[in-house]
Amino acid sequence: MHPSRALRATATTFSLLAITCGSKQAPPYSGFVDEPVSAVATQASGKVDAVRVREGDRIHKGELLAQIDSAEREAIVAQAESSLERTRKALDEAEANFRATVPSVSGAGADVARARATLEQARLDFDRVDKLAASGSLPQADLDAARARRLEAEATVDSLLAAKAQSQGKVKAAAASVEDARAGVHTAEAALQLARVQLEQTHILAPFDGMVVSRNLEEGEWAAPGAAVVTVEDTSRPWVRLDVEETSFAGLQIGAPARIHVTALGARTFDGHVSQVGAEGDFAINRDVKRGRPDIRTFMVRVTFDAPPAELRPGMTADVRLTGGPVSTGTSVAASP
């Protein structure tokens, strides 16, 4: 419990009013105004450069409350941005190389097709010349020339097939380079995102509209991850904390209406409702050491304002009249907003 809340609870112990049996209207319970408290912590470690709010300041959600030294993280962001730019350029070059390499495979395929057609014709010519030479119709020189043309065509096909395989290998290598470059870009983008998140963590922002309760660190102090820098209260969800004796539970139920009078705000009263009941008994208000007489314990009861006035401040004294049916103390009931 926050120290201020503990003091308020102690004060309330001495201001409980018992319900008068047989009276037409039970007297009100005395309590104090309370609100959700958040210790706004830093996720980053470093020297506190500035705390921009003071106790009692009104704040708005997203407002800068404090600043942790960010020079190192800014440098990391700049380095990550430069790295991302380099990887993107490498990807552009890899993609350009891939686009330039792909047509070579198609061209090599066309060259192979033409060479095979030439080889087929050279083989047909050789077979024809070979028959004629065998019959003595053509000289040996013509046969030798035909054989040479066939061998040349075969060599050309083999060479072009090898060139095509080489082009295909280059295309595969270029495609692999593109994938590697893309992976490099993704890695650099993730590194930049992480660096920006870590830089953003040096800005301690208000989690909601509210009021500053305390400054837990000052300029020049060292903040460790998880250290509370500023403590704030959510002024949009005030309630009145009561300590109700167990003998009075017959007059309570969750959601039961209540009338709230805040001492500091004059004669006005405000509508509210019971929003939470403590799961376990707290301190005893009627302790008797005699054998056979049990203590009378209290339970925390939270009464939420239906329409809280803007002038409310945590710790203000309030009187509350409660009505309704019995409450259950077996479980804790969550407060309504």
Secondary structure, DSSP 8 states (H G I E B T S, - for coil): --HHHHHHHHHHHTT-----TT-SS---EEEEEE--EEEEE-SS-EEEEEE---TT-EE-TT-EEEEE--HHHHHHHHHHHHHHHHHHHHHHHHHHHHHHHHHHHHHHHHHHHHHHHHHHHHHHHHHHHHHHHHTTSS-HHHHHHHHHHHHHHHHHHHHHHHHHHHHHHHHHHHHHHHHHHHHHHHHHHHHHHHHHHHHHTTEEE-SSSEEEEEE-S-TT-EE-TT-EEEEEE-TTS-EEEEEEEGGGGGG--TT-EEEEEEGGGTT-EEEEEEEEE-SS---EEE---STT---EEEEEEEEEESS--TT--TT-EEEEEE-SS----SS------
